[in-house]
Amino acid sequence: RYVQSRDGVTWSAPVDVVSSPTQGDRPGMANVVRLPDGRYLMSFEMCGPLNCAAFLKSSTDGLNWGDPADHGAAIATADGTTFWHTPTLHWAPVAGSATGQLIIQGQILVRNGVVQPGNGQTILINAAGDGTGEWLAFTGATAIAMPSGTASNYCQNYSTPLLALDGGQTLLSLASDFAGTTCKTWFNRAP
């Protein structure tokens, strides 16, 4: 849902962007990016039976996202590898061109419901830069160890921010992990 205001005092009625009749689905953790052509893309998770899988919806103006019951497209590689929980979307320029690419990271890397090697260390990239075409898996900038039994907790690799630097040549990543019993944020940069 979203609300609008022109003055920060008076607000519109809530507008549904993604909804489901199943309360447990609780779509959320939305991230919105604006593409160079003016369109908007939003990543979000759908929980319940979908285990908080990552999805993508588009809008021409950032306000009208189509039918709220249409959950858009699942974000996954050709073999079905995807993220469960807290998908974080970023649009990054490609150095020397007007195009860009989408980069997403989530908390848990899975395929067919099984946690995959590279969990806590992988990003998915869409070279088309608009969510169409293939998503490919790459090693992320900040690697977090995700031992068995830590999946889906409030700390490790939760809501990992991404930022392209140096005209898209470098990726900055922040990721949370435990240092003893304290949840701390770590960062790193990588090509």
C-alpha positions as CSV (number, residue, x, y, z in Angstrom):
1,R,0.0,0.0,0.0
2,Y,1.0,3.6,-0.4
3,V,-0.5,7.0,0.5
4,Q,0.2,10.4,-1.1
5,S,0.6,13.9,0.3
6,R,1.4,17.3,-1.2
7,D,2.0,18.9,2.2
8,G,3.0,16.2,4.6
9,V,-0.1,17.0,6.7
10,T,-3.1,15.7,4.6
11,W,-2.8,12.2,3.2
12,S,-4.8,10.2,0.6
13,A,-6.6,7.0,1.3
14,P,-4.3,3.9,1.1
15,V,-3.9,2.4,-2.4
16,D,-3.1,-1.3,-2.7
17,V,0.0,-2.1,-4.9
18,V,0.2,-5.9,-4.2
19,S,-2.4,-7.8,-2.3
20,S,-3.6,-11.4,-1.6
21,P,-6.7,-12.8,0.0
22,T,-4.3,-15.1,2.0
23,Q,-3.1,-13.0,5.0
24,G,0.0,-15.1,5.4
25,D,1.2,-14.0,2.0
26,R,1.9,-10.5,3.5
27,P,3.6,-9.0,0.5
28,G,6.3,-6.6,1.7
29,M,9.9,-5.5,1.8
30,A,9.4,-3.4,-1.3
31,N,12.3,-1.6,-3.1
32,V,11.6,0.7,-6.0
33,V,14.1,1.9,-8.7
34,R,13.5,4.3,-11.5
35,L,14.8,3.3,-14.9
36,P,16.4,5.8,-17.4
37,D,13.3,5.6,-19.6
38,G,11.2,6.9,-16.7
39,R,9.5,3.6,-15.7
40,Y,9.7,2.2,-12.2
41,L,10.4,-1.4,-11.0
42,M,9.6,-2.7,-7.6
43,S,11.0,-5.8,-6.0
44,F,9.1,-7.4,-3.1
45,E,8.6,-10.7,-1.2
46,M,5.5,-12.9,-1.2
47,C,5.5,-15.0,1.9
48,G,3.0,-17.8,3.0
49,P,3.2,-20.8,0.6
50,L,5.8,-18.9,-1.5
51,N,8.3,-18.7,1.4
52,C,8.8,-14.9,0.9
53,A,10.0,-15.4,-2.7
54,A,11.2,-12.4,-4.7
55,F,8.9,-10.8,-7.3
56,L,9.1,-7.8,-9.7
57,K,6.4,-5.4,-10.8
58,S,6.5,-2.4,-13.1
59,S,4.8,1.0,-13.3
60,T,5.0,3.8,-15.8
61,D,4.6,6.5,-13.2
62,G,5.5,5.0,-9.8
63,L,1.9,5.2,-8.6
64,N,-0.1,2.9,-10.9
65,W,1.1,-0.7,-10.6
66,G,-1.8,-2.5,-12.3
67,D,-4.0,-5.0,-10.7
68,P,-2.9,-5.6,-7.0
69,A,-3.8,-9.3,-7.4
70,D,-1.2,-9.5,-10.2
71,H,2.0,-10.3,-8.4
72,G,4.2,-9.6,-11.4
73,A,7.2,-11.8,-12.4
74,A,9.2,-14.1,-10.2
75,I,12.9,-13.2,-10.0
76,A,14.9,-16.3,-10.8
77,T,17.7,-17.6,-12.9
78,A,16.9,-20.1,-15.8
79,D,17.4,-23.1,-13.4
80,G,15.0,-21.6,-10.8
81,T,17.5,-20.2,-8.4
82,T,15.9,-17.3,-6.5
83,F,16.0,-15.5,-3.1
84,W,13.7,-16.0,-0.2
85,H,13.2,-13.0,2.1
86,T,14.2,-9.3,1.9
87,P,15.0,-8.8,-1.8
88,T,16.9,-5.6,-2.3
89,L,16.8,-4.2,-5.8
90,H,19.3,-1.7,-7.4
91,W,19.7,-0.3,-10.9
92,A,23.3,0.2,-11.9
93,P,24.7,2.0,-15.0
94,V,26.9,0.1,-17.4
95,A,30.1,2.2,-17.9
96,G,30.3,3.9,-21.2
97,S,26.7,3.3,-22.3
98,A,23.2,4.6,-21.7
99,T,22.0,1.2,-20.6
100,G,22.2,-0.4,-17.2
101,Q,21.6,-3.6,-15.3
102,L,19.4,-4.7,-12.4
103,I,21.1,-6.2,-9.3
104,I,19.3,-8.0,-6.6
105,Q,20.3,-9.7,-3.4
106,G,18.1,-11.5,-0.9
107,Q,18.6,-13.2,2.4
108,I,18.4,-16.9,1.4
109,L,19.5,-18.3,-2.0
110,V,17.4,-21.3,-2.9
111,R,16.5,-23.6,-5.8
112,N,13.4,-25.9,-5.6
113,G,13.2,-25.0,-1.9
114,V,16.7,-26.1,-1.1
115,V,19.3,-23.7,0.2
116,Q,22.1,-23.4,-2.4
117,P,25.9,-23.2,-2.2
118,G,26.8,-19.5,-2.3
119,N,24.0,-18.6,0.1
120,G,24.9,-15.3,1.7
121,Q,27.5,-14.6,-1.0
122,T,25.4,-14.3,-4.2
123,I,23.7,-11.6,-6.2
124,L,21.5,-11.9,-9.3
125,I,22.0,-9.6,-12.3
126,N,19.6,-8.8,-15.1
127,A,21.7,-7.5,-18.0
128,A,18.7,-6.2,-19.8
129,G,18.3,-3.7,-17.0
130,D,14.5,-3.8,-17.0
131,G,13.7,-7.3,-15.5
132,T,13.2,-8.9,-18.9
133,G,15.4,-11.7,-20.1
134,E,17.8,-13.8,-18.0
135,W,18.8,-13.3,-14.4
136,L,22.4,-14.6,-13.8
137,A,24.1,-15.5,-10.5
138,F,27.4,-13.8,-9.5
139,T,29.5,-13.6,-6.4
140,G,28.5,-10.6,-4.3
141,A,30.8,-8.0,-2.8
142,T,30.1,-8.8,0.8
143,A,30.1,-12.5,1.8
144,I,28.2,-13.6,4.8
145,A,28.5,-17.2,6.2
146,M,25.1,-18.7,6.5
147,P,25.5,-21.9,8.5
148,S,22.7,-24.5,8.5
149,G,19.9,-23.4,10.8
150,T,20.5,-19.6,10.4
151,A,18.3,-19.1,7.4
152,S,15.4,-16.7,7.9
153,N,16.7,-14.9,11.0
154,Y,16.6,-11.2,11.8
155,C,20.3,-10.6,11.3
156,Q,22.3,-12.5,8.8
157,N,22.2,-11.1,5.2
158,Y,18.9,-9.3,6.1
159,S,17.9,-6.4,3.7
160,T,21.3,-6.0,2.1
161,P,21.7,-2.6,0.5
162,L,23.5,-2.3,-2.8
163,L,25.0,0.8,-4.5
164,A,26.8,1.1,-7.9
165,L,29.9,3.3,-7.7
166,D,32.4,4.6,-10.3
167,G,29.9,4.8,-13.1
168,G,28.8,1.2,-12.5
169,Q,32.3,-0.3,-12.4
170,T,32.2,-1.0,-8.6
171,L,29.4,-2.5,-6.4
172,L,29.2,-1.5,-2.7
173,S,27.3,-3.9,-0.5
174,L,26.4,-3.8,3.1
175,A,25.4,-7.0,4.9
176,S,24.6,-7.8,8.5
177,D,26.1,-10.8,10.4
178,F,26.6,-11.8,13.9
179,A,29.8,-10.8,15.8
180,G,29.4,-13.1,18.8
181,T,25.8,-12.4,19.8
182,T,25.6,-8.8,18.4
183,C,24.2,-8.2,14.9
184,K,26.6,-5.8,13.1
185,T,26.8,-4.4,9.5
186,W,29.8,-5.2,7.3
187,F,30.6,-3.7,4.0
188,N,32.8,-4.3,1.0
189,R,33.3,-3.2,-2.6
190,A,34.0,-5.4,-5.6
191,P,34.1,-5.0,-9.4
